[in-house]
Amino acid sequence: MLFWVFLVGGLAARYAAGWRLLGGALLLCVPLIDVVFLTATVLSVRDGAEPTVWHGLSAAYLGITVVYGHRTVRWADAKFAHRFGGDAPAPPPNLYGRAAVVDAWKSWFRFLPPTRSASA
């Protein structure tokens, strides 16, 4: 939730209000939320808390934001820049055909863990 609050707040400050410095500061908080979230989860488990569903959701959230967070920020920035900053619209996504399939597979492979070589 805080991811979206800082993302929209930062972009709104940057483009809608014209406060570039404040917008940049709020956008810098987006990855810091993950660090705070990870620290809180690790401290909770380290202090003896029984791992629960919430710890699992925390891990899932962190994984998704690490994998897709940058892509989401770029997408939202392009939308805000067009709507409030006067930039040209971003090219529409490929919904059909080979380019759409390639994009879907890239997105899927981005989420898979890296493989280790046998020689390592």
Buried (B, 14 or more C-beta within 10 A) or exposed (E): EBBEEBBEBBBBBBBEEEBEEBBEBBBEBBBEBBEEBBEEBEEBBEEEEEEEEEBEEBEEBBEEBEBBBEEBBEEBBBBBBBEBBEBEEEEEEEEEEEEEEEEEEEEEEEEEEEEEEEEE
